[in-house]
Amino acid sequence: MNMSGVSTVTEFLLLRFPCSREVQVLLFMLFFLSFLMGNGAIVCAVKLDCRLHTPMYILLANCSLLEICYINTTIPNMLKNFLSETKTTSFTACFFQFYFFFSMGTTETLLLPLMAFDRYLAICQPLHYPIIMNSHLCMKLVALCWVTAFLCYPIPIYFITQLPFCGPNTIDHFVCDPGPLLALSCIPAPGIELSCSILSSLIIF
């Protein structure tokens, strides 16, 4: 991070939505209500009703919990920016957001095929389904999705944090995204860009 004779960036400026303050306050309230409700109701329903403790509903509850965690990485900061005059976020907070945002996104990418596989077994192997996909196996597979996703991005993020950022510090986005971040680096980093692209392609594949 430190380069002699060069001022380094200690925070980033996330550009807000281009609208009036009144509209921003309205958006704040809409997002805040959506943020608290919806997915939370699904998680609570599955947790409280024993009849829903089956693989399909366990996966749905995990998907809803994941969505709550996923939007937690962006919505609070976005809501703060709606009501704040300063739209800055610290260097450390930016990369924490980057890590959790992409880890949650990867978890979702892994969880959706698992849900599809569960339904495939239920439809194509109805007699064997209760034996193959029981709640115990389902929870193990869900845990594997979460752990695998959170192990994907620490190394790429570490290398990005080692790049020198000497200004400007304005990110034309409401979230710390690798593309705009790499564009702000003082030196080109084709190796890091290529490795991020390959990692994303492998996850999607």
N, CA and C of each residue as an Amber inpcrd file, in Angstrom:
protein
   615
   0.8120000  -1.2080000   0.0000000   0.0000000   0.0000000   0.0000000
   0.8460000   1.2590000   0.0000000   2.0030000   1.2500000   0.6980000
   2.7920000   2.4610000   0.8460000   3.7880000   2.6070000  -0.2920000
   3.7800000   3.7220000  -0.9620000   4.7420000   4.0440000  -2.0100000
   5.3390000   5.3980000  -1.6770000   6.6390000   5.4830000  -1.6790000
   7.2970000   6.7280000  -1.2920000   6.9520000   7.8360000  -2.2660000
   6.5800000   8.9920000  -1.7240000   6.2630000  10.1580000  -2.5360000
   4.8920000  10.1260000  -3.1660000   4.0960000   9.1170000  -2.8790000
   2.7600000   9.0130000  -3.4730000   1.7220000   8.9590000  -2.3580000
   0.6970000   9.8150000  -2.4710000  -0.3740000   9.7900000  -1.4630000
  -1.2640000   8.5890000  -1.7240000  -1.5440000   7.8380000  -0.6590000
  -2.3490000   6.6270000  -0.8220000  -3.7870000   6.8810000  -0.4070000
  -4.6850000   6.1000000  -0.9900000  -6.1110000   6.2100000  -0.7070000
  -6.4230000   5.4790000   0.5940000  -7.1480000   6.1300000   1.4900000
  -7.5430000   5.4990000   2.7590000  -9.0500000   5.2530000   2.8170000
  -9.7900000   5.8290000   1.8880000 -11.2270000   5.5870000   1.8200000
 -11.6980000   5.7720000   0.3890000 -12.8510000   5.1770000   0.0830000
 -13.4250000   5.2710000  -1.2530000 -14.7600000   5.9980000  -1.1820000
 -15.0860000   6.6890000  -2.2630000 -16.3480000   7.4120000  -2.3660000
 -17.2770000   6.6350000  -3.2790000 -18.3840000   6.1310000  -2.6980000
 -19.3840000   5.4070000  -3.4800000 -20.4340000   6.3920000  -3.9780000
 -20.6020000   6.4980000  -5.2690000 -21.5620000   7.4460000  -5.8270000
 -22.9790000   7.0060000  -5.5120000 -23.8180000   7.9570000  -5.1330000
 -25.2080000   7.6440000  -4.7820000 -26.0690000   7.5550000  -6.0410000
 -27.3060000   7.1430000  -5.8480000 -28.2470000   7.1500000  -6.9580000
 -28.5420000   8.6040000  -7.3500000 -28.5790000   8.9010000  -8.6420000
 -28.8030000  10.2860000  -9.0650000 -30.2660000  10.7020000  -8.9310000
 -30.6620000  11.0950000  -7.7140000 -32.0410000  11.5310000  -7.4930000
 -32.0580000  12.5110000  -6.3250000 -33.2020000  13.1860000  -6.1490000
 -33.3200000  14.1900000  -5.0880000 -33.2850000  13.5450000  -3.7160000
 -33.0650000  14.3590000  -2.6710000 -32.9920000  13.8340000  -1.3090000
 -34.3270000  13.2330000  -0.8790000 -35.4540000  13.8320000  -1.3260000
 -36.7750000  13.3050000  -0.9650000 -36.9490000  11.8850000  -1.5050000
 -36.5390000  11.6870000  -2.7550000 -36.6360000  10.3530000  -3.3510000
 -35.7020000   9.3880000  -2.6310000 -34.5220000   9.8690000  -2.2160000
 -33.5870000   9.0190000  -1.4820000 -34.1870000   8.5460000  -0.1550000
 -34.8870000   9.4590000   0.5490000 -35.5270000   9.0910000   1.8160000
 -36.6210000   8.0570000   1.5720000 -37.4050000   8.2500000   0.4900000
 -38.4440000   7.2880000   0.1340000 -37.8360000   5.9220000  -0.1750000
 -36.7430000   5.9240000  -0.9480000 -36.0550000   4.6760000  -1.2630000
 -35.5150000   4.0240000   0.0000000 -35.0140000   4.8450000   0.9240000
 -34.5120000   4.3270000   2.2050000 -35.6060000   3.5360000   2.9220000
 -36.8050000   4.1270000   3.0120000 -37.8920000   3.4700000   3.7340000
 -38.3360000   2.1840000   3.0280000 -38.4280000   2.2290000   1.6850000
 -38.8500000   1.0510000   0.9230000 -37.8600000  -0.1000000   1.0820000
 -36.5660000   0.2240000   0.9250000 -35.5430000  -0.8050000   1.0430000
 -35.4670000  -1.3370000   2.4710000 -35.6580000  -0.4410000   3.4410000
 -35.5540000  -0.8440000   4.8440000 -36.6560000  -1.8430000   5.2000000
 -37.8930000  -1.5640000   4.7360000 -39.0060000  -2.4760000   5.0150000
 -38.7980000  -3.8270000   4.3200000 -38.3580000  -3.7730000   3.0520000
 -38.1040000  -5.0130000   2.3170000 -36.9690000  -5.7980000   2.9560000
 -36.0200000  -5.0500000   3.4770000 -34.8280000  -5.6270000   4.0940000
 -35.1850000  -6.4310000   5.3440000 -36.1660000  -5.9450000   6.1080000
 -36.5120000  -6.5920000   7.3730000 -37.5300000  -7.7190000   7.2260000
 -38.3280000  -7.6440000   6.1710000 -39.4300000  -8.6060000   6.0440000
 -39.1610000  -9.6010000   4.9180000 -40.1510000 -10.3890000   4.5520000
 -40.0470000 -11.3010000   3.4100000 -39.2650000 -12.5510000   3.7210000
 -37.9560000 -12.4820000   3.5040000 -37.1190000 -13.6600000   3.7170000
 -37.1130000 -14.0990000   5.1720000 -37.1770000 -13.1330000   6.0940000
 -37.2130000 -13.4670000   7.5160000 -38.4410000 -14.2860000   7.8680000
 -39.5610000 -14.0000000   7.2110000 -40.7950000 -14.7420000   7.4630000
 -40.6490000 -16.2000000   7.0340000 -39.9700000 -16.4480000   5.9070000
 -39.7640000 -17.8190000   5.4320000 -38.8890000 -18.6000000   6.4040000
 -37.7990000 -17.9840000   6.8470000 -36.8890000 -18.6480000   7.7840000
 -37.6160000 -19.0080000   9.0770000 -38.3840000 -18.0620000   9.6100000
 -39.1290000 -18.3050000  10.8580000 -40.1670000 -19.4050000  10.6870000
 -40.8730000 -19.4250000   9.5590000 -41.9050000 -20.4310000   9.3200000
 -41.3060000 -21.8330000   9.2980000 -40.1790000 -21.9830000   8.5860000
 -39.5340000 -23.2940000   8.4980000 -38.9710000 -23.7130000   9.8520000
 -38.4280000 -22.7450000  10.5840000 -37.8470000 -23.0530000  11.8900000
 -38.9080000 -23.4840000  12.8990000 -40.0660000 -22.8440000  12.8720000
 -41.0780000 -23.0670000  13.8990000 -42.0130000 -24.2440000  13.6130000
 -42.1680000 -24.6060000  12.3450000 -43.0940000 -25.6820000  11.9790000
 -42.3220000 -26.9730000  11.7090000 -42.4760000 -27.9600000  12.5770000
 -41.7520000 -29.2400000  12.4470000 -42.0950000 -29.9690000  11.1550000
 -43.2910000 -29.7370000  10.6300000 -43.6930000 -30.4080000   9.3920000
 -42.8710000 -29.9330000   8.1970000 -42.2120000 -28.7900000   8.3360000
 -41.4090000 -28.2380000   7.2460000 -39.9300000 -28.6070000   7.3600000
 -39.5870000 -29.4750000   8.3080000 -38.1920000 -29.8880000   8.4730000
 -37.8470000 -31.0160000   7.4970000 -38.0200000 -30.7220000   6.2230000
 -37.6950000 -31.6510000   5.1400000 -36.6650000 -30.9770000   4.2400000
 -35.9120000 -31.7730000   3.4320000 -34.8530000 -31.1640000   2.6090000
 -35.2970000 -29.9670000   1.7760000 -36.4680000 -30.0680000   1.1230000
 -36.9150000 -28.9630000   0.2640000 -37.0640000 -27.6670000   1.0530000
 -37.6850000 -27.7410000   2.2280000 -37.9070000 -26.5330000   3.0170000
 -36.6400000 -26.0810000   3.7380000 -35.7710000 -27.0340000   4.0800000
 -34.4740000 -26.6630000   4.6590000 -33.6690000 -25.8550000   3.6440000
 -33.7040000 -26.3010000   2.3900000 -33.0020000 -25.5710000   1.3250000
 -33.6280000 -24.2030000   1.0840000 -34.9630000 -24.1380000   1.0920000
 -35.6370000 -22.8470000   0.9180000 -35.2980000 -21.8850000   2.0570000
 -35.2720000 -22.4070000   3.2890000 -34.9340000 -21.5740000   4.4390000
 -33.4970000 -21.0730000   4.3380000 -32.5940000 -21.9540000   3.9060000
 -31.1990000 -21.5450000   3.7250000 -31.0590000 -20.4980000   2.6310000
 -31.8480000 -20.6660000   1.5810000 -31.8200000 -19.6760000   0.4890000
 -32.3060000 -18.3230000   0.9890000 -33.3420000 -18.3250000   1.8180000
 -33.8620000 -17.0740000   2.3760000 -32.8720000 -16.4470000   3.3580000
 -32.2600000 -17.2990000   4.1990000 -31.2440000 -16.8070000   5.1340000
 -30.0600000 -16.2280000   4.3760000 -29.6760000 -16.9090000   3.3130000
 -28.5840000 -16.4260000   2.4820000 -28.9220000 -15.0750000   1.8770000
 -30.1610000 -14.9250000   1.4270000 -30.5870000 -13.6510000   0.8330000
 -30.5260000 -12.5270000   1.8590000 -30.9150000 -12.8230000   3.1070000
 -30.8340000 -11.8190000   4.1690000 -29.3720000 -11.4300000   4.3900000
 -28.5010000 -12.4250000   4.4810000 -27.0680000 -12.1490000   4.6850000
 -26.4780000 -11.4250000   3.4790000 -26.9100000 -11.8350000   2.2960000
 -26.4030000 -11.2660000   1.0450000 -26.6950000  -9.7650000   0.9650000
 -27.9650000  -9.4120000   1.2420000 -28.3020000  -7.9950000   1.1660000
 -27.7280000  -7.2130000   2.3410000 -27.3750000  -7.9220000   3.4350000
 -26.7150000  -7.2500000   4.5640000 -25.3620000  -6.6910000   4.1760000
 -24.7570000  -7.2420000   3.1330000 -23.4380000  -6.7640000   2.7150000
 -23.5070000  -5.4470000   1.9530000 -24.7010000  -5.1170000   1.4230000
 -24.8150000  -3.8990000   0.6100000 -25.8470000  -2.9040000   1.1260000
 -27.0110000  -3.4220000   1.5700000 -28.1220000  -2.5290000   1.9230000
 -27.7880000  -1.5630000   3.0620000 -27.2060000  -2.0150000   4.1920000
 -26.9360000  -1.0480000   5.2740000 -26.1000000   0.1340000   4.8230000
 -25.0380000  -0.1360000   4.0450000 -24.1910000   0.9570000   3.5610000
 -24.9420000   1.8280000   2.5690000 -25.7790000   1.1950000   1.7280000
 -26.5660000   1.9520000   0.7650000 -27.5950000   2.8230000   1.4790000
 -28.2210000   2.2720000   2.5280000 -29.1900000   3.0420000   3.3020000
 -28.5110000   4.2140000   3.9950000 -27.3180000   3.9660000   4.5190000
 -26.5620000   5.0440000   5.1600000 -26.2610000   6.1480000   4.1530000
 -25.9130000   5.7460000   2.9230000 -25.5960000   6.7340000   1.8850000
 -26.8250000   7.5310000   1.4600000 -28.0190000   6.9210000   1.5420000
 -29.2420000   7.6500000   1.2040000 -29.4220000   8.8560000   2.1320000
 -29.0890000   8.6770000   3.4060000 -29.3570000   9.7120000   4.4030000
 -28.1310000  10.5370000   4.7750000 -26.9810000  10.1790000   4.2500000
 -25.7510000  10.8720000   4.6190000 -25.2920000  11.7860000   3.4950000
 -24.6700000  12.9020000   3.8880000 -24.1090000  13.8050000   2.8880000
 -22.7900000  13.2600000   2.3510000 -22.0180000  12.6040000   3.2320000
 -20.7560000  12.0020000   2.8100000 -21.0110000  10.5500000   2.4300000
 -20.5360000  10.1470000   1.2780000 -20.8100000   8.8080000   0.7600000
 -19.5630000   7.9210000   0.8170000 -18.6650000   8.2170000   1.7390000
 -17.3940000   7.5010000   1.7660000 -17.4810000   6.2140000   2.5780000
 -16.6000000   5.2890000   2.2430000 -16.4230000   4.0570000   3.0050000
 -14.9260000   3.8040000   3.1280000 -14.4920000   3.3080000   4.2660000
 -13.0550000   3.1290000   4.4970000 -12.4950000   2.0310000   3.5980000
 -11.1710000   2.0530000   3.4430000 -10.4790000   1.0540000   2.6320000
 -10.7920000  -0.3550000   3.1480000 -10.6820000  -0.5470000   4.4610000
 -10.9240000  -1.8620000   5.0670000 -12.3720000  -2.2880000   4.8920000
 -13.3190000  -1.3650000   5.1530000 -14.7460000  -1.6840000   5.0240000
 -15.0900000  -2.0560000   3.5880000 -14.4520000  -1.3930000   2.6410000
 -14.7080000  -1.6640000   1.2250000 -14.3310000  -3.1030000   0.8880000
 -13.1700000  -3.5440000   1.3720000 -12.7330000  -4.9010000   1.0390000
 -13.4670000  -5.9660000   1.8450000 -13.9130000  -5.6280000   3.0530000
 -14.7730000  -6.5520000   3.7890000 -16.0890000  -6.7480000   3.0400000
 -16.6400000  -5.6340000   2.5350000 -17.8770000  -5.7170000   1.7670000
 -17.6670000  -6.5550000   0.5130000 -16.5560000  -6.3290000  -0.1590000
 -16.1930000  -7.0930000  -1.3480000 -16.1760000  -8.5870000  -1.0270000
 -15.4980000  -8.9620000   0.0700000 -15.3580000 -10.3720000   0.4370000
 -16.7140000 -11.0110000   0.7380000 -17.4870000 -10.3860000   1.6070000
 -18.7590000 -10.9850000   2.0070000 -19.7710000 -10.9840000   0.8690000
 -19.7800000  -9.9240000   0.0480000 -20.7050000  -9.8390000  -1.0780000
 -20.4660000 -10.9900000  -2.0510000 -19.2050000 -11.2170000  -2.4130000
 -18.9100000 -12.2580000  -3.3940000 -18.9570000 -13.6520000  -2.7800000
 -18.6550000 -13.7760000  -1.4970000 -18.7810000 -15.0810000  -0.8430000
 -20.2470000 -15.4980000  -0.7740000 -21.1230000 -14.5350000  -0.4330000
 -22.5600000 -14.8360000  -0.3970000 -23.0860000 -15.1530000  -1.7990000
 -22.6140000 -14.4100000  -2.7860000 -23.0290000 -14.6690000  -4.1650000
 -22.5950000 -16.0510000  -4.6280000 -21.3900000 -16.4470000  -4.2330000
 -20.9010000 -17.7820000  -4.5860000 -21.7070000 -18.8610000  -3.8690000
 -22.0500000 -18.6100000  -2.6030000 -22.8830000 -19.5600000  -1.8600000
 -24.2110000 -19.7770000  -2.5820000 -24.7990000 -18.6830000  -3.0560000
 -26.0660000 -18.7920000  -3.7840000 -25.8830000 -19.5740000  -5.0800000
 -24.7490000 -19.3340000  -5.7590000 -24.4600000 -20.0450000  -6.9990000
 -24.3460000 -21.5450000  -6.7610000 -23.8380000 -21.9460000  -5.5900000
 -23.7030000 -23.3670000  -5.2690000 -24.9980000 -23.9560000  -4.7090000
 -25.7620000 -23.1180000  -4.0120000 -26.9840000 -23.6040000  -3.3710000
 -28.0980000 -23.8720000  -4.3810000 -28.1930000 -23.0640000  -5.4150000
 -29.2560000 -23.2280000  -6.4160000 -29.1620000 -24.5710000  -7.1510000
 -27.9770000 -25.0160000  -7.6000000 -27.9060000 -26.3560000  -8.2110000
 -28.2600000 -27.4660000  -7.2160000 -27.9150000 -27.2630000  -5.9410000
 -28.2840000 -28.2570000  -4.9220000 -29.8030000 -28.3560000  -4.8010000
 -30.4860000 -27.2140000  -4.8510000 -31.9500000 -27.2140000  -4.8160000
 -32.5140000 -27.9150000  -6.0640000 -31.8850000 -27.6650000  -7.2070000
 -32.3390000 -28.3070000  -8.4460000 -32.1280000 -29.8240000  -8.3740000
 -30.9850000 -30.2380000  -7.8100000 -30.6980000 -31.6710000  -7.6610000
 -31.7030000 -32.3330000  -6.7280000 -32.0660000 -31.6420000  -5.6610000
 -33.0640000 -32.1570000  -4.7190000 -34.4000000 -32.3950000  -5.4250000
 -34.8360000 -31.4400000  -6.2320000 -36.1050000 -31.5960000  -6.9560000
 -35.9960000 -32.6670000  -8.0430000 -34.8080000 -32.7810000  -8.6610000
 -34.6030000 -33.8290000  -9.6710000 -34.7870000 -35.2090000  -9.0400000
 -34.1860000 -35.4150000  -7.8650000 -34.3330000 -36.7000000  -7.1710000
 -35.7860000 -36.9660000  -6.7880000 -36.4630000 -35.9180000  -6.2960000
 -37.8510000 -36.0810000  -5.8570000 -38.7710000 -36.4700000  -7.0120000
 -38.4790000 -35.9380000  -8.2060000 -39.3420000 -36.1990000  -9.3660000
 -38.9510000 -37.4940000 -10.0810000 -37.6440000 -37.7030000 -10.2750000
 -37.1900000 -38.8380000 -11.0820000 -36.9440000 -40.1070000 -10.2750000
 -36.7220000 -39.9510000  -8.9680000 -36.4990000 -41.1240000  -8.1040000
 -37.3970000 -41.0250000  -6.8630000 -38.7110000 -40.9760000  -7.0450000
 -39.6000000 -40.7250000  -5.9040000 -39.5410000 -41.7870000  -4.8160000
 -39.3000000 -43.0450000  -5.1890000 -39.2740000 -44.1170000  -4.1940000
 -37.9600000 -44.1290000  -3.4050000 -36.8660000 -43.7660000  -4.0680000
 -35.5690000 -43.7570000  -3.4050000 -35.2400000 -42.4050000  -2.7540000
 -36.0340000 -41.3910000  -3.0930000 -35.7310000 -40.0320000  -2.6200000
 -35.5850000 -39.9250000  -1.0990000 -36.5170000 -40.4880000  -0.2930000
 -36.3760000 -40.3420000   1.1680000 -35.1040000 -40.9740000   1.7250000
 -34.5940000 -42.0170000   1.0380000 -33.3760000 -42.6850000   1.4940000
 -32.1380000 -41.8950000   1.0700000 -32.1520000 -41.4100000  -0.1900000
 -30.9790000 -40.6890000  -0.7150000 -30.8470000 -39.3160000  -0.0700000
 -31.9070000 -38.5240000  -0.1140000 -31.8530000 -37.1370000   0.3680000
 -32.6050000 -37.0230000   1.6870000 -31.9150000 -37.3310000   2.7720000
 -32.5130000 -37.1300000   4.0900000 -32.0410000 -35.7950000   4.6590000
 -32.6140000 -35.3840000   5.7630000 -32.2890000 -34.0760000   6.3550000
 -30.8230000 -33.9740000   6.7460000 -30.2480000 -35.0800000   7.2230000
 -28.8430000 -35.0780000   7.6490000 -27.9200000 -34.7950000   6.4730000
 -28.1330000 -35.5200000   5.3600000 -27.3170000 -35.2960000   4.1660000
 -27.5360000 -33.8930000   3.6200000 -28.7660000 -33.4380000   3.6390000
 -29.1020000 -32.1030000   3.1460000 -28.3150000 -31.0280000   3.9010000
 -28.2710000 -31.1390000   5.2330000 -27.5490000 -30.1500000   6.0390000
 -26.0450000 -30.1910000   5.7570000 -25.5110000 -31.3950000   5.5170000
 -24.0900000 -31.5220000   5.1890000 -23.7690000 -30.8320000   3.8580000
 -24.6400000 -31.0490000   2.8680000 -24.4310000 -30.4290000   1.5550000
 -24.5620000 -28.9110000   1.6210000 -25.5110000 -28.4340000   2.4160000
 -25.6780000 -26.9850000   2.5950000 -24.4300000 -26.3970000   3.2540000
 -23.9280000 -27.0670000   4.2930000 -22.7150000 -26.5930000   4.9740000
 -21.5300000 -26.5700000   4.0190000 -21.4380000 -27.5880000   3.1480000
 -20.3640000 -27.6390000   2.1570000 -20.4320000 -26.4470000   1.2050000
 -21.6430000 -26.0730000   0.8070000 -21.8280000 -24.8930000  -0.0670000
 -21.2970000 -23.6310000   0.6110000 -21.6740000 -23.4270000   1.8800000
 -21.2540000 -22.2240000   2.6060000 -19.7340000 -22.1870000   2.7890000
 -19.1510000 -23.3010000   3.2230000 -17.7070000 -23.3340000   3.5040000
 -16.9080000 -23.1330000   2.2220000 -17.2850000 -23.8440000   1.1660000
 -16.5740000 -23.7250000  -0.1110000 -16.6090000 -22.2940000  -0.6250000
 -17.7710000 -21.6660000  -0.5530000 -17.9190000 -20.2950000  -1.0600000
 -17.0380000 -19.3130000  -0.3000000 -16.9530000 -19.4680000   1.0210000
 -16.1820000 -18.5250000   1.8150000 -14.6700000 -18.7550000   1.7240000
 -14.2570000 -19.8730000   1.1050000 -12.8320000 -20.1290000   0.9090000
 -12.3370000 -19.6900000  -0.4710000 -13.2460000 -19.2220000  -1.3260000
 -12.8820000 -18.8890000  -2.7060000 -12.1410000 -17.5630000  -2.8550000
 -12.5140000 -16.5460000  -2.0630000 -12.0480000 -15.1940000  -2.3620000
 -10.9530000 -14.5940000  -1.4730000 -10.5470000 -15.1960000  -0.3490000
  -9.5140000 -14.5400000   0.4750000  -8.2180000 -14.2390000  -0.2710000
  -7.7310000 -15.1810000  -1.0880000  -6.4470000 -14.9640000  -1.7710000
  -6.5460000 -13.8670000  -2.8370000  -7.5680000 -13.8920000  -3.7450000
  -7.6760000 -12.7790000  -4.7040000  -7.8120000 -11.4220000  -4.0270000
  -8.5950000 -11.3580000  -2.9410000  -8.7810000 -10.0770000  -2.2530000
  -7.4700000  -9.6200000  -1.6220000  -6.7070000 -10.5620000  -1.0660000
  -5.4100000 -10.1970000  -0.4790000  -4.5230000  -9.5250000  -1.5220000
  -4.4480000 -10.1010000  -2.7250000  -3.5970000  -9.5310000  -3.7650000
  -4.1090000  -8.1720000  -4.2260000  -5.4160000  -7.9920000  -4.2700000
  -5.9650000  -6.6800000  -4.6560000  -5.6340000  -5.6270000  -3.6050000
  -5.6770000  -6.0090000  -2.3200000  -5.3540000  -5.0320000  -1.2630000
  -3.9000000  -4.5980000  -1.3120000  -3.0380000  -5.3950000  -1.9340000
  -1.6200000  -5.0350000  -2.0250000  -1.3290000  -4.0590000  -3.1680000
  -2.3220000  -3.8150000  -4.0130000  -2.1400000  -2.8530000  -5.1020000
  -2.1050000  -1.4390000  -4.5420000  -1.3450000  -0.5510000  -5.1480000
  -1.3380000   0.8500000  -4.6970000  -2.5280000   1.6120000  -5.2740000
  -3.2810000   2.2780000  -4.4140000  -4.3950000   3.1310000  -4.8290000
  -4.0270000   4.5610000  -4.4540000  -3.6850000   5.3670000  -5.4590000
  -3.2060000   6.7180000  -5.1630000  -4.1650000   7.8020000  -5.6610000
  -5.3780000   7.4220000  -5.9910000  -6.3830000   8.3930000  -6.3970000
  -6.5800000   8.4120000  -7.9010000  -7.7780000   8.7910000  -8.3650000
  -8.9460000   9.2110000  -7.5820000  -9.5430000   8.0410000  -6.7890000
 -10.4350000   8.3720000  -5.8630000 -11.0070000   7.3340000  -5.0010000
 -12.5120000   7.1560000  -5.2060000 -13.0270000   7.6470000  -6.3320000
 -14.4670000   7.5900000  -6.5920000 -14.8310000   6.3020000  -7.3350000
 -15.6990000   5.5040000  -6.7150000 -16.1900000   4.2720000  -7.3320000
 -17.5950000   4.5390000  -7.8720000 -17.7620000   4.4240000  -9.1820000
 -19.0560000   4.6980000  -9.8090000 -19.9640000   3.4760000  -9.6390000
 -20.3170000   3.2110000  -8.3850000 -21.0930000   2.0290000  -8.0350000
 -21.6060000   2.2390000  -6.6120000 -22.6360000   1.4720000  -6.2230000
 -23.0960000   1.5720000  -4.8350000 -22.4810000   0.4790000  -3.9640000
 -21.5960000  -0.3410000  -4.5510000 -20.9250000  -1.4130000  -3.8120000
 -19.4790000  -1.4810000  -4.2910000 -18.5790000  -1.9770000  -3.4230000
 -17.1730000  -2.1310000  -3.8010000 -17.0310000  -3.3460000  -4.7100000
 -16.9240000  -3.1020000  -5.9890000 -16.8710000  -4.1480000  -7.0000000
 -15.4440000  -4.2550000  -7.5350000 -14.9640000  -5.4710000  -7.8600000
 -13.5630000  -5.6080000  -8.2850000 -13.2120000  -4.8200000  -9.5380000
 -14.1470000  -4.7570000 -10.5130000 -13.8690000  -4.0190000 -11.7470000
 -13.5210000  -2.5620000 -11.4870000 -14.4490000  -1.7950000 -10.8480000
 -14.1280000  -0.3920000 -10.5280000 -12.9330000  -0.2500000  -9.6050000
 -12.7340000  -1.1850000  -8.6710000 -11.5870000  -1.1170000  -7.7610000
 -10.2710000  -1.2420000  -8.5170000 -10.1840000  -2.2380000  -9.4010000
  -8.9600000  -2.4400000 -10.1650000  -8.6870000  -1.2610000 -11.0970000
  -9.7590000  -0.6160000 -11.5590000  -9.5940000   0.5540000 -12.4300000
  -8.9700000   1.7260000 -11.6900000  -9.1050000   1.7560000 -10.3500000
  -8.5500000   2.8360000  -9.5500000  -7.1030000   2.6000000  -9.1280000
  -6.5630000   1.4210000  -9.4250000  -5.1850000   1.1170000  -9.0400000
  -4.2050000   1.9720000  -9.8340000  -3.0900000   2.3350000  -9.1860000
  -2.0750000   3.1630000  -9.8530000  -1.3140000   2.3930000 -10.9260000
  -1.2840000   1.0760000 -10.8030000  -0.5600000   0.2570000 -11.7760000
  -1.5100000  -0.7880000 -12.3590000  -1.3050000  -1.1880000 -13.6150000
  -2.1600000  -2.2220000 -14.2010000  -1.9180000  -3.5650000 -13.5200000
  -2.9620000  -4.3660000 -13.4170000  -2.8500000  -5.6770000 -12.7730000
  -3.5560000  -6.7270000 -13.6170000  -3.0190000  -7.0200000 -14.8180000
  -3.6980000  -7.9880000 -15.6990000  -3.7590000  -9.3830000 -15.0970000
  -2.7350000  -9.7510000 -14.3160000  -2.7180000 -11.0760000 -13.6900000
  -3.8660000 -11.2560000 -12.7050000  -4.1110000 -10.2240000 -11.8990000
  -5.1970000 -10.2880000 -10.9160000  -6.5450000 -10.2930000 -11.6290000
  -6.6830000  -9.4650000 -12.6580000  -7.9350000  -9.4340000 -13.4220000
  -8.2230000 -10.7930000 -14.0520000  -7.1820000 -11.4060000 -14.6150000
  -7.3560000 -12.7110000 -15.2580000  -7.7250000 -13.7800000 -14.2330000
  -7.0490000 -13.7640000 -13.0750000  -7.3360000 -14.7720000 -12.0450000
  -8.7580000 -14.6110000 -11.5040000  -9.2230000 -13.3700000 -11.3330000
 -10.6050000 -13.1350000 -10.8760000 -11.6100000 -13.6220000 -11.9110000
 -11.3040000 -13.3900000 -13.1830000 -12.1990000 -13.8390000 -14.2530000
 -12.2690000 -15.3620000 -14.3150000 -11.1040000 -16.0100000 -14.1680000
 -11.0680000 -17.4820000 -14.2010000 -11.8230000 -18.0530000 -13.0140000
 -11.6070000 -17.4640000 -11.8260000 -12.3010000 -17.9480000 -10.6260000
 -13.8160000 -17.8140000 -10.7800000 -14.2580000 -16.6510000 -11.2640000
 -15.6980000 -16.4300000 -11.4550000 -16.2680000 -17.4040000 -12.4840000
 -15.5140000 -17.6510000 -13.5510000 -15.9750000 -18.5790000 -14.5900000
 -16.1000000 -19.9980000 -14.0400000 -15.1190000 -20.4140000 -13.2240000
 -15.1660000 -21.7510000 -12.6250000 -16.3540000 -21.8990000 -11.7000000
 -16.6370000 -20.8610000 -10.9050000 -17.7690000 -20.9060000  -9.9760000
 -19.0830000 -21.0040000 -10.7430000 -19.2130000 -20.2000000 -11.7980000
 -20.4500000 -20.2140000 -12.5930000 -20.5980000 -21.5640000 -13.2990000
 -19.4790000 -22.1050000 -13.7980000 -19.5090000 -23.4130000 -14.4840000
 -19.9350000 -24.5030000 -13.5120000
